[in-house]
Structure formats: structure tokens, C-alpha cells
């Protein structure tokens, strides 16, 4: 029997996000068991003028090795949802998937600076200690929600978990 890895993902979209977030979650089910899904959260685009983003966090249990996950899961899902990559890193996108944490180890610490990651992650694991602030995620999320505009959109993913 192969090992199972617990991978927390942040998924985001600002091109037809009401359609693309649920579709991304459905596609992720091909690669493992979706254990939990946060609400969708709407926030302003960062680094560009463009449509607002919807973001959510997903806990996926999978046998795919973490070092192969981007190549074997993220790229195919983003491709299926017609993600176009270009030189503008902040361009609008149909879907963007980032690994936030694997088996309790935070990935990509710069992601942990953003409300669109912290707030949905706090829904899933409120007692987890933020890797930078050293506070429980629930507390960090409460603090950041008082500083930036981010609103819950519970209707978007209500049937996804």
C-alpha cells in the first residue's frame, strides 16, 4: 500500500470563478480524496487592475509524491481549465493552484502573507500555528480580515466538500 500525503491547496480564479472553482475541485478528485473544502472568498486582485478573485482552500489526500504533485496534478488541472501562462505573472486567470502545505509543513512562505490564503485555511485548520506570525490561524485570520477587504461567498462551493 502506498503512503498518503495530506496536501493543502489554494485555488483561485478571476475568470468565471463561480464555474472554475467547483470544476477545479471536481478535477482534483481524480488524483485523491478531497477531505475538506473551505468557503470561497472574494478579494481584490493583487498587483493588477482586474476582476476580483475568488479563492478557496482544499485538503486533498493523495498517493502522489509531493515532489511530483505540481507536474502530475496542478499542471493537468490548470490545463484542463484552460489556464494561460504568460510573462505577466498577475494576469487574469481561469484557475491558479498553489500548494500551501504538505503533511503539516508549510510551503511557499510568501503565500502565508495573503488574506486569500490565511482566511480559507483558518476555516479548515483554525488551531494551526501560522508559520510567520506564530499565532493560531483563527487569530491571524480575524486580524487580517479587519485590515483588508475579503468577503465570504458560501454559495459558490456549498456542494463541493
Secondary structure, DSSP 4 states (H G I P E B T S, - for coil): ----EEEEEEEEESSSHHHHHHHHHHHHGGGSEEEEE--EEEE--SSSSSPPEEEEEEEEEESS-HHHHIIIIIHHHHHHTT----S-TT---S-EEEEEEETTEE--GGGGG-HHHHHHHHHH-TTSBPTTT-SBHHHHHHHHHTTS-EEEETTSSTT--
